[in-house]
Amino acid sequence: MKIESPPLESTGALLSGLIHIKNEEQKQWESLTLELQVETVTRRPCAITVDTINTWNFISSKPTDSKREILAYPFSYLLSGHLPASNDNALTRISYSLVATGRSVEGDELRFKKPLTVERSILPGLDRHSVRIFPPTNLSATIKLPPVVHPGGNFLFDVRLDGVINKEKKTRWRLRKLNWRIEESARAVSPACKHHSAKLGGNGKGVMHEDVRTVGAGEAKRGWKSDFESADGKIELEVLAEIPVHSNAACQMETSNGASVDHVLILEMIVAEEHTPGPNKLVTPTGAARVLRMQFKLVVTGRSGLGISWDEEAPPVYENVPAPPPEYGIPMFQRGISVFG
C-alpha cells in the first residue's frame, strides 16, 4: 500500500493511495475489500469498539484475470473534521487503520493492515491576553500566552503584576516565588453492560470517569524585574514552560461519545508585604503574605507539518476565475484582405 496524500492533519483531510497485489502465482481473486476503521479502547473497564468509516469493494462482481502479475487499485476518502484525532491517554485510546482482505478462487486468503495517524494541527495566531484581579488588594496580573502549545516542546509566557505599591498604607508587595504546572484532564464514558444498564437508567447509559495528571511543572525564584519608582509599581517576568516528551501528553480532543482531553496552566505567585516608611529609610517586612492563584486553558495540539492541506490546493471555483483577455478579432488574411496592398 502506498499513501499518496499529505499527512492527515487538517480540519478535514483527503486520504488517497494505491493498493498493490503481487500476483506472482497468477491466481484469480474473487473478492478484495478495503476498510477504513477506527478503534476505540476504553480502559475503565477495558472495552474495545471497532467502527468502519468507509468500505471499498474493488473485486466483487467477477474474478480477476489470472494473467496479470500486479493488481493495482486506487482509493480516496475525505476524512470529515468531526472525527477525533488519534489519541492515547489514561482512559481512552483512539487509533485508525486501513484493513484489506482478499480471497482467491482457490480459497487462499490475505489480510493487510496499515495504521494511520490522524492529527489536528492548528496554525499559530495572535497571542492571548488575560487579566486577573485579586481583591481586597490593588494587585492585578496580566498574562500573555501563546495561542497553541505543542507536546514535547517549550513555550514562553509573560506575567506582569500591577498595583504593588499602596501609598496610603506606605506598603508594597514583593514577589518571592512563582510556581507553574500544566494539568491534563481526561474524561471518558464507560458504557454499561446489559447486567448493569438497568441501574444507570437503561441501555446507552454509562459511567463518567475522569483522570487528572500533571504533564509539566516548574518554579522561578529569581529573574523578574521590580519597578517601585512608578506610581503604582509593577513586577515583570518571562517564564519558560515546557511539556516534556516523557510525560506522554495527549493533544486536545473531544468526541461525540463523551470522551475529551483538556489542559490548563495553573500559576501560583507568592507575594510578601513590606513597609516603606519613606526614601532612604529601612524597608521592613510586615509579615503578611498572599498566594495569587490563576489558571488558564491551553490548546495543546501537534505541530503543523510540511504537507499541503487538500482545501489549500483545491482548484479555484467559478467566481475566483478572472475575466479572460479581450479578443483580437479575425485575422486579416482570413477576411480576404491583402496585407501587401
N, C-alpha and C positions, 0 to 999 in steps of 0.2 A: 504494500500500500504506500502510495506517495501522496502526501498532503501538499497541495499547491497554493493554498490560501495563506495569508499572513497570520501571525498569532491572533488567537481569539481573545481580544482584549478591548473591544469597543462595546457601546451600549447595545449593539445588535451586530453580530459578526457573521460573515459569509464563510462557510466551510465548503471547500471544494477539493477534489483529489481524484486519483485513479487507483483502481484495484486490479492487480495482475494475477493471473494463474499460469504458472509454467506447466503446460500440459505436455510434458516430455513423453509420456506413455500414450499420448493421443487418445485419452478417454473421452467418452461422451458424458456431459454433465446435464442432468435433468432439472436441477434447481440450484440457484445461487442467490442468497439473500444477505443484505447488509442492513444492520440496525444501529441506530444511534441511541444509546442507553445512558441513563443517569441512575447511579446507585446511591441511595441514602442509607446511612448506618446510624441508628440511634443507640447510644451506649447505655442508657438507663431506662428500661432494660435493653439488652442487646437485641436489636431487630434490624433486619435488612429488607429494604424495599427497592425493587428494580423496576423502573418505568421506561417504556420505549417512546422516544420522542418522534422518530421518523423511521420508515422502513423502505428499502429499495429492493424490488424483485427484478433482478437482472435476467434470470433464466426461469421461466415459469410455464411457457406455452409449449415449446418443443425442445428436444435435446440439442446441444451444440454439435457443430461439425467436428468429427474426430480428427481431421487432418490438420487442424490449427494447433500449433505448438504453444502459442502465447495468447491468452484471452485477456482483453483489457476492457474495463467498463468504467466510465466516468460517473461521478456523483457530486452533488452540491446540495447545500441546505443553508437557509438563513436562520441562525440562532436568534431568537427574539430577546429583547432586552429584559423581559421579566424573569428569565431563567436565572437562578442563583449561580454565583461563581463557584469554582472548585474550592472546597474549604475542608479543613481538618482542625477541629478544636476539641475541647474536653468532653463535649456532649454529642456532637454530630460529625459525620464525615460525608462530604458530597463529592462524587467523582464521576467523570464522563468517560465513555469509551465507545469505540466502533467495533462491532462484533459481526464477523462474516461467517456464514455457514453455507456449505455446499454438499451436494450429494450426486454421485455419478450413477450412470445406468447400471454399472456392476455392483452397486451397493456401497462403494467407498465413500467415506465422509471426511470433510475437512472443516476445521474451525480456526478462526484467526481473530485475535483481539488486540486492539491498539488503544492505549489510554490517550485521553485528550485533556488538556488543561484550559479551562475557561476562566479568564481573568476579567476584572473590571478595573481598568486604569483610567484615572481622572487627570486631565491635563492641569498643571498648576495655574492658578489665577491670582487674584488680589489677596493680600494678607487680611486676616480678620482682626478687628479691634474690639476689645471688650473692656467695660468699666465696672468696677465693684466698689461699693461704698460701705464703710464699717462704722455705723453709729454705735455709741454716742460720741465717738471721736470725730475729728475732721479728716481722718485718713481716707484716701481713695486710691485705688490701684487701677492702672491702665495696662492691659496686656495686649501684645501684638503676636499673633500666632500664624503659622503658615496655613494655607488652605488645605493641603493634604500632607500626610506623613506616610513614609514607606517603612515596612518592616525590614529589619536588618540594616537600618541606616540611622543617621542622626539629623537633628534639626535645631535651629536657633529660635528662641522666643525672647522678647524684650518685656521687662517689667519696670514700671515707674510708679513710685509712691509719692503722692502729693498731700499737702496739708500736714507735714510732720512737725511744724512749729506752731505753738499756741502762745501768742504774745500776751494774752490776758493772764494766764497762769504762769508765764515765764518757764514753759517746759517745751521739750522737744522729744521726738521719738527717734531712736537709733535702731537700725536693723542689725540683728545679731546672727541670724541663721535663716537659710531658706532650704526647705525640703520639697522635692517633687517626686511624683510617681505616676505611672501610667497603668490603669487598670483595664482589664479586658473582661467584659460581661458577656457570657454565652447563655442563651436560652433555647430550650427545645421542649416540645410537647411529645411525651411518650404515649402512643396510643394504647388503650387498654385492651386486653384480650377479651374473648367472649365470656369468660367466667367472672370478670370483674367490671365489665362495662355497665352492668345494672347499678352498681354502687356510684358510678360517676354520672349517671343521667342518661344512659343509653349508648347505642353504637355511635362511633365517630368521636366520642369524648376521650380525653386523655389527661395526663398529669403534667403540669408545668414544672420543669427543672431549671435551675439557674446555677451557674458556676462563675465565680469571680476570682480572678488571679492577677497578680502583678507581673507585667511584662517588661517593665523598665523603672528604675528608681535612681535617685542621686540626691546630693546636697551641695550647698555652697555656703562657706563660712567667710569668704572674702571675695574681693573682685568687683564690688559695687562702688559707685561714686555718690557721695553725700554732699548736697548743696544746702548749707544752713545760712547762706547770705541773702537769699531771695526772700520775698515777703512771706510766703507760706512754707518754703523749704520743699525739697524733693530729693528722692533717692532713686537712682537709675542703675540697672544692671542687665546684663545679657547672659542668658543661661543656655548651655549646650546640653540638650537632652538626646536620648537615643533609645531605640528599641533593638536590643542585641539579637543576633541571629540565634543564639542558643535558647532564647525564650520561646521560639516557635510561635510567634504571634500570628493570629489569623486575621485576614482582611475583613473589613466591614461587610456584612451580609444580612439579608432579610429574605425569607421565603414565605410562601403563602400558607404553609402548614404550621407556622408559629415559631420556626427556628430563626434566630438572629444573633449577630455578634456586634457589639458596640464597644467603643473605647472612650475613656475620659482621662484628662490630665488634671491631677489634684496638686494644688500648691498650698504649702503651709509656710508662712513667714512669721518668725518670732521677733517682735519688736519690744524694746525696753524703754521706759520713760526716764528722762534726765531733767534735772532742774538747772536752768540757766539764769542766774541772778543778774548777769549783765556782762558787758565786754570786759575782758582782762580779769575775769573772776573765775574761780574754780567751778567746774561743772560736776555736779554730784548726782548719782542715780537716786531716784525716788523709791525704788523697789517695786514699782508697778510694771507689769509686762502683759502682753497680749499675744495671742496666736491668731493670725489672719489666715483663714482657710477659704480657698476658692477651688472650683472645679469647672473644667471646660471640655466640651465634646470635641473629640479628634476624629478626623476622617482618615482611616488607615486603609491604604489601597496599594496595589502593586505598581511598580514603575512602568511608565509608558514605553513600549518597545519601539523598534525601528520600522515595523511594518505599517503599511498604509491601510487605513480602515476602508471598508467597502463603500461607506457613504461619502468618503472624500475622493475616491477615484471613479465615481459613477459619471457617466456622460451627461452633458448638460441637457436640461429639458427644453421644450419648445420656446418657453418665454425667455430663456437665457441666451438663445442664439441671436447674435446681432444681425442687423439688416445686411443683405448682400450688396456688393458694389454695383454701381449703375451699369446698365447695358451700353455698349458702344455702337449698336445698330448693325445693319447688314453691310458686309464689305463691298467696296465699290465694284470689284470685278464680278461679284455675284449679281449686281444690278445692271450689268451690261454697259458700264461706263469705263471708257478707256482712261487709264492713268497717264498715258503719254499724250493726251490731247487729241 
